[in-house]
């Protein structure tokens, strides 16, 4: 299993890869997954990435 999104790979990122997810508005969560919508790139959390992939948060992403 890849370890790119946990541990030492996040040490060089600001605040350890944590911040505000633009989709779910949670703070202090890892935002290390890139998502592209309408030519814009966003960093989102793991939960939102899975929800978008399953078709549950398409409206929230469209509002960004």
Predicted model as a PDB file, atoms N, CA, C, CB and O in Angstrom, pLDDT in the B-factor column:
MODEL        1                                                                  
ATOM      1  N   UNK A   1       0.842  -1.176   0.000  1.00 55.00           N  
ATOM      2  CA  UNK A   1       0.000   0.000   0.000  1.00 55.00           C  
ATOM      3  C   UNK A   1       0.887   1.239   0.000  1.00 55.00           C  
ATOM      4  CB  UNK A   1      -0.958  -0.002   1.216  1.00 55.00           C  
ATOM      5  O   UNK A   1       1.902   1.289   0.694  1.00 55.00           O  
ATOM      6  N   UNK A   2       0.506   2.206  -0.761  1.00 69.00           N  
ATOM      7  CA  UNK A   2       1.275   3.438  -0.857  1.00 69.00           C  
ATOM      8  C   UNK A   2       1.199   4.235   0.437  1.00 69.00           C  
ATOM      9  CB  UNK A   2       0.779   4.283  -2.023  1.00 69.00           C  
ATOM     10  O   UNK A   2       0.167   4.260   1.107  1.00 69.00           O  
ATOM     11  N   UNK A   3       2.295   4.878   0.774  1.00 70.00           N  
ATOM     12  CA  UNK A   3       2.338   5.677   1.995  1.00 70.00           C  
ATOM     13  C   UNK A   3       2.579   7.142   1.685  1.00 70.00           C  
ATOM     14  CB  UNK A   3       3.420   5.160   2.931  1.00 70.00           C  
ATOM     15  O   UNK A   3       3.158   7.859   2.502  1.00 70.00           O  
ATOM     16  N   UNK A   4       2.144   7.599   0.522  1.00 71.00           N  
ATOM     17  CA  UNK A   4       2.404   8.970   0.103  1.00 71.00           C  
ATOM     18  C   UNK A   4       1.575   9.992   0.870  1.00 71.00           C  
ATOM     19  CB  UNK A   4       2.138   9.110  -1.368  1.00 71.00           C  
ATOM     20  O   UNK A   4       1.961  11.158   0.951  1.00 71.00           O  
ATOM     21  N   UNK A   5       0.453   9.581   1.428  1.00 70.00           N  
ATOM     22  CA  UNK A   5      -0.437  10.529   2.083  1.00 70.00           C  
ATOM     23  C   UNK A   5      -0.429  10.406   3.608  1.00 70.00           C  
ATOM     24  CB  UNK A   5      -1.836  10.340   1.570  1.00 70.00           C  
ATOM     25  O   UNK A   5      -1.329  10.906   4.284  1.00 70.00           O  
ATOM     26  N   UNK A   6       0.591   9.739   4.140  1.00 69.00           N  
ATOM     27  CA  UNK A   6       0.694   9.647   5.593  1.00 69.00           C  
ATOM     28  C   UNK A   6       2.164   9.610   5.997  1.00 69.00           C  
ATOM     29  CB  UNK A   6      -0.052   8.395   6.124  1.00 69.00           C  
ATOM     30  O   UNK A   6       3.006   9.110   5.251  1.00 69.00           O  
ATOM     31  N   UNK A   7       2.458  10.125   7.144  1.00 70.00           N  
ATOM     32  CA  UNK A   7       3.806  10.031   7.670  1.00 70.00           C  
ATOM     33  C   UNK A   7       4.795  11.035   7.128  1.00 70.00           C  
ATOM     34  CB  UNK A   7       4.316   8.707   7.420  1.00 70.00           C  
ATOM     35  O   UNK A   7       4.477  12.215   6.981  1.00 70.00           O  
ATOM     36  N   UNK A   8       6.011  10.561   6.825  1.00 73.00           N  
ATOM     37  CA  UNK A   8       7.130  11.444   6.506  1.00 73.00           C  
ATOM     38  C   UNK A   8       6.937  12.225   5.205  1.00 73.00           C  
ATOM     39  CB  UNK A   8       8.394  10.639   6.418  1.00 73.00           C  
ATOM     40  O   UNK A   8       7.579  13.262   5.031  1.00 73.00           O  
ATOM     41  N   UNK A   9       6.093  11.780   4.298  1.00 70.00           N  
ATOM     42  CA  UNK A   9       5.849  12.498   3.059  1.00 70.00           C  
ATOM     43  C   UNK A   9       5.142  13.821   3.262  1.00 70.00           C  
ATOM     44  CB  UNK A   9       5.053  11.652   2.137  1.00 70.00           C  
ATOM     45  O   UNK A   9       5.199  14.695   2.397  1.00 70.00           O  
ATOM     46  N   UNK A  10       4.477  13.979   4.391  1.00 76.00           N  
ATOM     47  CA  UNK A  10       3.749  15.211   4.706  1.00 76.00           C  
ATOM     48  C   UNK A  10       4.580  16.188   5.522  1.00 76.00           C  
ATOM     49  CB  UNK A  10       2.482  14.883   5.455  1.00 76.00           C  
ATOM     50  O   UNK A  10       4.143  17.312   5.772  1.00 76.00           O  
ATOM     51  N   UNK A  11       5.767  15.777   5.938  1.00 76.00           N  
ATOM     52  CA  UNK A  11       6.584  16.618   6.806  1.00 76.00           C  
ATOM     53  C   UNK A  11       7.000  17.923   6.140  1.00 76.00           C  
ATOM     54  CB  UNK A  11       7.810  15.862   7.240  1.00 76.00           C  
ATOM     55  O   UNK A  11       7.107  18.946   6.817  1.00 76.00           O  
ATOM     56  N   UNK A  12       7.235  17.914   4.843  1.00 77.00           N  
ATOM     57  CA  UNK A  12       7.689  19.117   4.155  1.00 77.00           C  
ATOM     58  C   UNK A  12       6.573  20.066   3.757  1.00 77.00           C  
ATOM     59  CB  UNK A  12       8.450  18.735   2.947  1.00 77.00           C  
ATOM     60  O   UNK A  12       6.844  21.195   3.346  1.00 77.00           O  
ATOM     61  N   UNK A  13       5.328  19.635   3.868  1.00 80.00           N  
ATOM     62  CA  UNK A  13       4.200  20.474   3.473  1.00 80.00           C  
ATOM     63  C   UNK A  13       3.817  21.416   4.605  1.00 80.00           C  
ATOM     64  CB  UNK A  13       2.995  19.609   3.068  1.00 80.00           C  
ATOM     65  O   UNK A  13       4.051  21.110   5.775  1.00 80.00           O  
ATOM     66  N   UNK A  14       3.225  22.568   4.262  1.00 80.00           N  
ATOM     67  CA  UNK A  14       2.822  23.503   5.314  1.00 80.00           C  
ATOM     68  C   UNK A  14       1.809  22.875   6.265  1.00 80.00           C  
ATOM     69  CB  UNK A  14       2.238  24.771   4.699  1.00 80.00           C  
ATOM     70  O   UNK A  14       0.836  22.258   5.832  1.00 80.00           O  
ATOM     71  N   UNK A  15       2.045  23.036   7.539  1.00 85.00           N  
ATOM     72  CA  UNK A  15       1.167  22.552   8.599  1.00 85.00           C  
ATOM     73  C   UNK A  15       0.975  21.034   8.541  1.00 85.00           C  
ATOM     74  CB  UNK A  15      -0.181  23.246   8.509  1.00 85.00           C  
ATOM     75  O   UNK A  15      -0.055  20.523   8.982  1.00 85.00           O  
ATOM     76  N   UNK A  16       1.945  20.324   8.007  1.00 82.00           N  
ATOM     77  CA  UNK A  16       1.874  18.866   7.943  1.00 82.00           C  
ATOM     78  C   UNK A  16       0.811  18.345   7.007  1.00 82.00           C  
ATOM     79  CB  UNK A  16       1.634  18.319   9.294  1.00 82.00           C  
ATOM     80  O   UNK A  16       0.351  17.215   7.169  1.00 82.00           O  
ATOM     81  N   UNK A  17       0.404  19.147   6.022  1.00 84.00           N  
ATOM     82  CA  UNK A  17      -0.620  18.732   5.075  1.00 84.00           C  
ATOM     83  C   UNK A  17      -2.032  18.933   5.579  1.00 84.00           C  
ATOM     84  CB  UNK A  17      -0.427  17.309   4.725  1.00 84.00           C  
ATOM     85  O   UNK A  17      -2.985  18.473   4.951  1.00 84.00           O  
ATOM     86  N   UNK A  18      -2.178  19.608   6.694  1.00 90.00           N  
ATOM     87  CA  UNK A  18      -3.504  19.814   7.278  1.00 90.00           C  
ATOM     88  C   UNK A  18      -4.009  21.224   7.008  1.00 90.00           C  
ATOM     89  CB  UNK A  18      -3.472  19.549   8.784  1.00 90.00           C  
ATOM     90  O   UNK A  18      -3.231  22.167   6.867  1.00 90.00           O  
ATOM     91  N   UNK A  19      -5.325  21.344   6.940  1.00 91.00           N  
ATOM     92  CA  UNK A  19      -5.924  22.648   6.698  1.00 91.00           C  
ATOM     93  C   UNK A  19      -7.429  22.548   6.566  1.00 91.00           C  
ATOM     94  CB  UNK A  19      -5.336  23.277   5.453  1.00 91.00           C  
ATOM     95  O   UNK A  19      -8.047  21.646   7.131  1.00 91.00           O  
ATOM     96  N   UNK A  20      -8.026  23.469   5.821  1.00 93.00           N  
ATOM     97  CA  UNK A  20      -9.466  23.546   5.629  1.00 93.00           C  
ATOM     98  C   UNK A  20      -9.832  22.909   4.288  1.00 93.00           C  
ATOM     99  CB  UNK A  20      -9.955  25.018   5.695  1.00 93.00           C  
ATOM    100  O   UNK A  20      -9.310  23.304   3.245  1.00 93.00           O  
ATOM    101  N   UNK A  21     -10.717  21.937   4.320  1.00 92.00           N  
ATOM    102  CA  UNK A  21     -11.192  21.312   3.087  1.00 92.00           C  
ATOM    103  C   UNK A  21     -12.225  22.250   2.455  1.00 92.00           C  
ATOM    104  CB  UNK A  21     -11.808  19.882   3.364  1.00 92.00           C  
ATOM    105  O   UNK A  21     -13.186  22.635   3.121  1.00 92.00           O  
ATOM    106  N   UNK A  22     -12.048  22.625   1.189  1.00 90.00           N  
ATOM    107  CA  UNK A  22     -12.980  23.567   0.567  1.00 90.00           C  
ATOM    108  C   UNK A  22     -14.359  22.972   0.288  1.00 90.00           C  
ATOM    109  CB  UNK A  22     -12.394  24.076  -0.716  1.00 90.00           C  
ATOM    110  O   UNK A  22     -15.307  23.720   0.051  1.00 90.00           O  
ATOM    111  N   UNK A  23     -14.493  21.653   0.309  1.00 90.00           N  
ATOM    112  CA  UNK A  23     -15.773  21.023   0.012  1.00 90.00           C  
ATOM    113  C   UNK A  23     -16.623  20.864   1.269  1.00 90.00           C  
ATOM    114  CB  UNK A  23     -15.552  19.666  -0.643  1.00 90.00           C  
ATOM    115  O   UNK A  23     -17.765  21.322   1.308  1.00 90.00           O  
ATOM    116  N   UNK A  24     -16.073  20.217   2.296  1.00 91.00           N  
ATOM    117  CA  UNK A  24     -16.847  19.942   3.506  1.00 91.00           C  
ATOM    118  C   UNK A  24     -16.628  20.963   4.617  1.00 91.00           C  
ATOM    119  CB  UNK A  24     -16.507  18.577   4.019  1.00 91.00           C  
ATOM    120  O   UNK A  24     -17.319  20.927   5.635  1.00 91.00           O  
ATOM    121  N   UNK A  25     -15.676  21.871   4.431  1.00 92.00           N  
ATOM    122  CA  UNK A  25     -15.382  22.961   5.372  1.00 92.00           C  
ATOM    123  C   UNK A  25     -14.880  22.488   6.736  1.00 92.00           C  
ATOM    124  CB  UNK A  25     -16.611  23.795   5.568  1.00 92.00           C  
ATOM    125  O   UNK A  25     -14.986  23.225   7.717  1.00 92.00           O  
ATOM    126  N   UNK A  26     -14.334  21.271   6.815  1.00 93.00           N  
ATOM    127  CA  UNK A  26     -13.754  20.806   8.071  1.00 93.00           C  
ATOM    128  C   UNK A  26     -12.338  21.351   8.208  1.00 93.00           C  
ATOM    129  CB  UNK A  26     -13.754  19.258   8.143  1.00 93.00           C  
ATOM    130  O   UNK A  26     -11.627  21.497   7.214  1.00 93.00           O  
ATOM    131  N   UNK A  27     -11.933  21.648   9.424  1.00 93.00           N  
ATOM    132  CA  UNK A  27     -10.599  22.188   9.672  1.00 93.00           C  
ATOM    133  C   UNK A  27      -9.735  21.126  10.345  1.00 93.00           C  
ATOM    134  CB  UNK A  27     -10.674  23.467  10.546  1.00 93.00           C  
ATOM    135  O   UNK A  27     -10.241  20.194  10.970  1.00 93.00           O  
ATOM    136  N   UNK A  28      -8.424  21.286  10.204  1.00 89.00           N  
ATOM    137  CA  UNK A  28      -7.478  20.389  10.854  1.00 89.00           C  
ATOM    138  C   UNK A  28      -7.457  18.995  10.265  1.00 89.00           C  
ATOM    139  CB  UNK A  28      -7.786  20.301  12.298  1.00 89.00           C  
ATOM    140  O   UNK A  28      -7.029  18.052  10.931  1.00 89.00           O  
ATOM    141  N   UNK A  29      -7.908  18.846   9.038  1.00 91.00           N  
ATOM    142  CA  UNK A  29      -7.960  17.550   8.380  1.00 91.00           C  
ATOM    143  C   UNK A  29      -6.917  17.532   7.264  1.00 91.00           C  
ATOM    144  CB  UNK A  29      -9.391  17.257   7.822  1.00 91.00           C  
ATOM    145  O   UNK A  29      -6.605  18.581   6.699  1.00 91.00           O  
ATOM    146  N   UNK A  30      -6.379  16.368   6.942  1.00 90.00           N  
ATOM    147  CA  UNK A  30      -5.391  16.275   5.869  1.00 90.00           C  
ATOM    148  C   UNK A  30      -6.055  16.597   4.531  1.00 90.00           C  
ATOM    149  CB  UNK A  30      -4.744  14.862   5.833  1.00 90.00           C  
ATOM    150  O   UNK A  30      -7.055  15.983   4.161  1.00 90.00           O  
ATOM    151  N   UNK A  31      -5.494  17.555   3.821  1.00 90.00           N  
ATOM    152  CA  UNK A  31      -6.014  17.921   2.505  1.00 90.00           C  
ATOM    153  C   UNK A  31      -4.909  17.687   1.481  1.00 90.00           C  
ATOM    154  CB  UNK A  31      -6.508  19.413   2.476  1.00 90.00           C  
ATOM    155  O   UNK A  31      -4.262  18.627   1.019  1.00 90.00           O  
ATOM    156  N   UNK A  32      -4.708  16.436   1.139  1.00 87.00           N  
ATOM    157  CA  UNK A  32      -3.584  16.069   0.294  1.00 87.00           C  
ATOM    158  C   UNK A  32      -3.991  15.453  -1.044  1.00 87.00           C  
ATOM    159  CB  UNK A  32      -2.709  15.117   1.027  1.00 87.00           C  
ATOM    160  O   UNK A  32      -3.123  15.095  -1.841  1.00 87.00           O  
ATOM    161  N   UNK A  33      -5.278  15.326  -1.301  1.00 90.00           N  
ATOM    162  CA  UNK A  33      -5.744  14.724  -2.545  1.00 90.00           C  
ATOM    163  C   UNK A  33      -6.126  15.820  -3.524  1.00 90.00           C  
ATOM    164  CB  UNK A  33      -6.940  13.778  -2.291  1.00 90.00           C  
ATOM    165  O   UNK A  33      -6.916  16.704  -3.192  1.00 90.00           O  
ATOM    166  N   UNK A  34      -5.568  15.769  -4.733  1.00 91.00           N  
ATOM    167  CA  UNK A  34      -5.868  16.787  -5.741  1.00 91.00           C  
ATOM    168  C   UNK A  34      -7.123  16.402  -6.507  1.00 91.00           C  
ATOM    169  CB  UNK A  34      -4.679  16.969  -6.711  1.00 91.00           C  
ATOM    170  O   UNK A  34      -7.339  15.237  -6.839  1.00 91.00           O  
ATOM    171  N   UNK A  35      -7.950  17.413  -6.782  1.00 89.00           N  
ATOM    172  CA  UNK A  35      -9.167  17.224  -7.561  1.00 89.00           C  
ATOM    173  C   UNK A  35      -9.272  18.372  -8.551  1.00 89.00           C  
ATOM    174  CB  UNK A  35     -10.433  17.151  -6.642  1.00 89.00           C  
ATOM    175  O   UNK A  35      -9.033  19.525  -8.191  1.00 89.00           O  
ATOM    176  N   UNK A  36      -9.624  18.073  -9.782  1.00 89.00           N  
ATOM    177  CA  UNK A  36      -9.743  19.104 -10.807  1.00 89.00           C  
ATOM    178  C   UNK A  36     -11.188  19.196 -11.266  1.00 89.00           C  
ATOM    179  CB  UNK A  36      -8.807  18.808 -12.003  1.00 89.00           C  
ATOM    180  O   UNK A  36     -11.802  18.192 -11.626  1.00 89.00           O  
ATOM    181  N   UNK A  37     -11.730  20.420 -11.250  1.00 83.00           N  
ATOM    182  CA  UNK A  37     -13.096  20.660 -11.688  1.00 83.00           C  
ATOM    183  C   UNK A  37     -13.134  21.929 -12.516  1.00 83.00           C  
ATOM    184  CB  UNK A  37     -14.060  20.760 -10.483  1.00 83.00           C  
ATOM    185  O   UNK A  37     -12.752  22.996 -12.037  1.00 83.00           O  
ATOM    186  N   UNK A  38     -13.589  21.824 -13.749  1.00 85.00           N  
ATOM    187  CA  UNK A  38     -13.726  22.956 -14.659  1.00 85.00           C  
ATOM    188  C   UNK A  38     -12.423  23.738 -14.819  1.00 85.00           C  
ATOM    189  CB  UNK A  38     -14.817  23.881 -14.166  1.00 85.00           C  
ATOM    190  O   UNK A  38     -12.439  24.967 -14.891  1.00 85.00           O  
ATOM    191  N   UNK A  39     -11.309  23.034 -14.874  1.00 89.00           N  
ATOM    192  CA  UNK A  39     -10.013  23.660 -15.068  1.00 89.00           C  
ATOM    193  C   UNK A  39      -9.360  24.180 -13.795  1.00 89.00           C  
ATOM    194  CB  UNK A  39     -10.153  24.769 -16.021  1.00 89.00           C  
ATOM    195  O   UNK A  39      -8.225  24.655 -13.840  1.00 89.00           O  
ATOM    196  N   UNK A  40     -10.047  24.103 -12.670  1.00 88.00           N  
ATOM    197  CA  UNK A  40      -9.492  24.542 -11.384  1.00 88.00           C  
ATOM    198  C   UNK A  40      -9.037  23.316 -10.607  1.00 88.00           C  
ATOM    199  CB  UNK A  40     -10.541  25.365 -10.562  1.00 88.00           C  
ATOM    200  O   UNK A  40      -9.692  22.274 -10.625  1.00 88.00           O  
ATOM    201  N   UNK A  41      -7.903  23.455  -9.922  1.00 91.00           N  
ATOM    202  CA  UNK A  41      -7.389  22.370  -9.104  1.00 91.00           C  
ATOM    203  C   UNK A  41      -7.606  22.713  -7.637  1.00 91.00           C  
ATOM    204  CB  UNK A  41      -5.889  22.112  -9.397  1.00 91.00           C  
ATOM    205  O   UNK A  41      -7.364  23.841  -7.209  1.00 91.00           O  
ATOM    206  N   UNK A  42      -8.065  21.726  -6.872  1.00 87.00           N  
ATOM    207  CA  UNK A  42      -8.307  21.874  -5.452  1.00 87.00           C  
ATOM    208  C   UNK A  42      -7.605  20.761  -4.707  1.00 87.00           C  
ATOM    209  CB  UNK A  42      -9.809  21.873  -5.145  1.00 87.00           C  
ATOM    210  O   UNK A  42      -7.401  19.675  -5.251  1.00 87.00           O  
ATOM    211  N   UNK A  43      -7.239  21.019  -3.482  1.00 91.00           N  
ATOM    212  CA  UNK A  43      -6.758  19.984  -2.578  1.00 91.00           C  
ATOM    213  C   UNK A  43      -7.923  19.681  -1.647  1.00 91.00           C  
ATOM    214  CB  UNK A  43      -5.453  20.434  -1.780  1.00 91.00           C  
ATOM    215  O   UNK A  43      -8.440  20.579  -0.981  1.00 91.00           O  
ATOM    216  N   UNK A  44      -8.339  18.411  -1.599  1.00 92.00           N  
ATOM    217  CA  UNK A  44      -9.480  18.022  -0.785  1.00 92.00           C  
ATOM    218  C   UNK A  44      -9.099  16.883   0.151  1.00 92.00           C  
ATOM    219  CB  UNK A  44     -10.662  17.614  -1.673  1.00 92.00           C  
ATOM    220  O   UNK A  44      -8.033  16.283   0.011  1.00 92.00           O  
ATOM    221  N   UNK A  45      -9.977  16.591   1.104  1.00 93.00           N  
ATOM    222  CA  UNK A  45      -9.710  15.531   2.073  1.00 93.00           C  
ATOM    223  C   UNK A  45     -10.100  14.166   1.504  1.00 93.00           C  
ATOM    224  CB  UNK A  45     -10.470  15.799   3.385  1.00 93.00           C  
ATOM    225  O   UNK A  45     -10.749  14.076   0.462  1.00 93.00           O  
ATOM    226  N   UNK A  46      -9.701  13.132   2.192  1.00 92.00           N  
ATOM    227  CA  UNK A  46      -9.932  11.762   1.748  1.00 92.00           C  
ATOM    228  C   UNK A  46     -11.425  11.428   1.693  1.00 92.00           C  
ATOM    229  CB  UNK A  46      -9.214  10.785   2.674  1.00 92.00           C  
ATOM    230  O   UNK A  46     -11.869  10.745   0.769  1.00 92.00           O  
ATOM    231  N   UNK A  47     -12.195  11.897   2.660  1.00 92.00           N  
ATOM    232  CA  UNK A  47     -13.627  11.619   2.707  1.00 92.00           C  
ATOM    233  C   UNK A  47     -14.345  12.236   1.522  1.00 92.00           C  
ATOM    234  CB  UNK A  47     -14.226  12.137   4.007  1.00 92.00           C  
ATOM    235  O   UNK A  47     -15.196  11.595   0.905  1.00 92.00           O  
ATOM    236  N   UNK A  48     -14.007  13.480   1.199  1.00 91.00           N  
ATOM    237  CA  UNK A  48     -14.637  14.154   0.061  1.00 91.00           C  
ATOM    238  C   UNK A  48     -14.217  13.517  -1.254  1.00 91.00           C  
ATOM    239  CB  UNK A  48     -14.283  15.642   0.057  1.00 91.00           C  
ATOM    240  O   UNK A  48     -15.020  13.428  -2.182  1.00 91.00           O  
ATOM    241  N   UNK A  49     -12.974  13.075  -1.343  1.00 91.00           N  
ATOM    242  CA  UNK A  49     -12.497  12.403  -2.555  1.00 91.00           C  
ATOM    243  C   UNK A  49     -13.319  11.155  -2.820  1.00 91.00           C  
ATOM    244  CB  UNK A  49     -11.003  12.042  -2.432  1.00 91.00           C  
ATOM    245  O   UNK A  49     -13.719  10.902  -3.957  1.00 91.00           O  
ATOM    246  N   UNK A  50     -13.575  10.372  -1.778  1.00 92.00           N  
ATOM    247  CA  UNK A  50     -14.359   9.147  -1.922  1.00 92.00           C  
ATOM    248  C   UNK A  50     -15.815   9.464  -2.255  1.00 92.00           C  
ATOM    249  CB  UNK A  50     -14.282   8.310  -0.641  1.00 92.00           C  
ATOM    250  O   UNK A  50     -16.426   8.778  -3.075  1.00 92.00           O  
ATOM    251  N   UNK A  51     -16.372  10.494  -1.628  1.00 91.00           N  
ATOM    252  CA  UNK A  51     -17.769  10.852  -1.880  1.00 91.00           C  
ATOM    253  C   UNK A  51     -17.962  11.349  -3.309  1.00 91.00           C  
ATOM    254  CB  UNK A  51     -18.232  11.922  -0.886  1.00 91.00           C  
ATOM    255  O   UNK A  51     -18.968  11.032  -3.944  1.00 91.00           O  
ATOM    256  N   UNK A  52     -17.016  12.116  -3.814  1.00 89.00           N  
ATOM    257  CA  UNK A  52     -17.098  12.610  -5.192  1.00 89.00           C  
ATOM    258  C   UNK A  52     -16.987  11.449  -6.171  1.00 89.00           C  
ATOM    259  CB  UNK A  52     -15.990  13.655  -5.469  1.00 89.00           C  
ATOM    260  O   UNK A  52     -17.698  11.408  -7.176  1.00 89.00           O  
ATOM    261  N   UNK A  53     -16.103  10.515  -5.881  1.00 89.00           N  
ATOM    262  CA  UNK A  53     -15.934   9.350  -6.744  1.00 89.00           C  
ATOM    263  C   UNK A  53     -17.198   8.498  -6.788  1.00 89.00           C  
ATOM    264  CB  UNK A  53     -14.757   8.511  -6.269  1.00 89.00           C  
ATOM    265  O   UNK A  53     -17.481   7.866  -7.806  1.00 89.00           O  
ATOM    266  N   UNK A  54     -17.963   8.473  -5.690  1.00 90.00           N  
ATOM    267  CA  UNK A  54     -19.201   7.707  -5.631  1.00 90.00           C  
ATOM    268  C   UNK A  54     -20.413   8.510  -6.087  1.00 90.00           C  
ATOM    269  CB  UNK A  54     -19.424   7.208  -4.230  1.00 90.00           C  
ATOM    270  O   UNK A  54     -21.532   7.997  -6.082  1.00 90.00           O  
ATOM    271  N   UNK A  55     -20.202   9.769  -6.483  1.00 85.00           N  
ATOM    272  CA  UNK A  55     -21.285  10.587  -7.018  1.00 85.00           C  
ATOM    273  C   UNK A  55     -22.153  11.263  -5.989  1.00 85.00           C  
ATOM    274  CB  UNK A  55     -22.133   9.764  -7.865  1.00 85.00           C  
ATOM    275  O   UNK A  55     -23.270  11.669  -6.310  1.00 85.00           O  
ATOM    276  N   UNK A  56     -21.684  11.403  -4.755  1.00 85.00           N  
ATOM    277  CA  UNK A  56     -22.511  11.973  -3.707  1.00 85.00           C  
ATOM    278  C   UNK A  56     -22.320  13.463  -3.482  1.00 85.00           C  
ATOM    279  CB  UNK A  56     -22.248  11.266  -2.451  1.00 85.00           C  
ATOM    280  O   UNK A  56     -23.212  14.101  -2.923  1.00 85.00           O  
ATOM    281  N   UNK A  57     -21.203  14.047  -3.891  1.00 80.00           N  
ATOM    282  CA  UNK A  57     -20.926  15.457  -3.612  1.00 80.00           C  
ATOM    283  C   UNK A  57     -20.713  16.266  -4.875  1.00 80.00           C  
ATOM    284  CB  UNK A  57     -19.713  15.581  -2.727  1.00 80.00           C  
ATOM    285  O   UNK A  57     -19.993  17.263  -4.839  1.00 80.00           O  
ATOM    286  N   UNK A  58     -21.297  15.887  -5.965  1.00 76.00           N  
ATOM    287  CA  UNK A  58     -21.112  16.618  -7.222  1.00 76.00           C  
ATOM    288  C   UNK A  58     -21.639  18.046  -7.102  1.00 76.00           C  
ATOM    289  CB  UNK A  58     -21.819  15.888  -8.378  1.00 76.00           C  
ATOM    290  O   UNK A  58     -21.050  18.959  -7.682  1.00 76.00           O  
ATOM    291  N   UNK A  59     -22.726  18.267  -6.370  1.00 77.00           N  
ATOM    292  CA  UNK A  59     -23.302  19.604  -6.213  1.00 77.00           C  
ATOM    293  C   UNK A  59     -22.379  20.515  -5.409  1.00 77.00           C  
ATOM    294  CB  UNK A  59     -24.672  19.516  -5.534  1.00 77.00           C  
ATOM    295  O   UNK A  59     -22.238  21.697  -5.724  1.00 77.00           O  
ATOM    296  N   UNK A  60     -21.753  19.965  -4.376  1.00 77.00           N  
ATOM    297  CA  UNK A  60     -20.862  20.765  -3.534  1.00 77.00           C  
ATOM    298  C   UNK A  60     -19.637  21.212  -4.304  1.00 77.00           C  
ATOM    299  CB  UNK A  60     -20.440  19.977  -2.301  1.00 77.00           C  
ATOM    300  O   UNK A  60     -19.153  22.326  -4.105  1.00 77.00           O  
ATOM    301  N   UNK A  61     -19.129  20.362  -5.178  1.00 75.00           N  
ATOM    302  CA  UNK A  61     -17.954  20.697  -5.972  1.00 75.00           C  
ATOM    303  C   UNK A  61     -18.337  21.719  -7.049  1.00 75.00           C  
ATOM    304  CB  UNK A  61     -17.342  19.420  -6.617  1.00 75.00           C  
ATOM    305  O   UNK A  61     -17.546  22.607  -7.370  1.00 75.00           O  
ATOM    306  N   UNK A  62     -19.523  21.599  -7.595  1.00 76.00           N  
ATOM    307  CA  UNK A  62     -19.964  22.545  -8.627  1.00 76.00           C  
ATOM    308  C   UNK A  62     -20.109  23.949  -8.068  1.00 76.00           C  
ATOM    309  CB  UNK A  62     -21.289  22.091  -9.234  1.00 76.00           C  
ATOM    310  O   UNK A  62     -19.968  24.925  -8.805  1.00 76.00           O  
ATOM    311  N   UNK A  63     -20.389  24.067  -6.773  1.00 76.00           N  
ATOM    312  CA  UNK A  63     -20.544  25.383  -6.137  1.00 76.00           C  
ATOM    313  C   UNK A  63     -19.198  26.076  -5.934  1.00 76.00           C  
ATOM    314  CB  UNK A  63     -21.257  25.238  -4.789  1.00 76.00           C  
ATOM    315  O   UNK A  63     -19.158  27.290  -5.736  1.00 76.00           O  
ATOM    316  N   UNK A  64     -18.105  25.332  -5.981  1.00 75.00           N  
ATOM    317  CA  UNK A  64     -16.790  25.940  -5.809  1.00 75.00           C  
ATOM    318  C   UNK A  64     -16.467  26.682  -7.054  1.00 75.00           C  
ATOM    319  CB  UNK A  64     -15.702  24.899  -5.492  1.00 75.00           C  
ATOM    320  O   UNK A  64     -15.399  27.286  -7.153  1.00 75.00           O  
TER     321      UNK A  64                                                      
ENDMDL                                                                          
END                                                                             
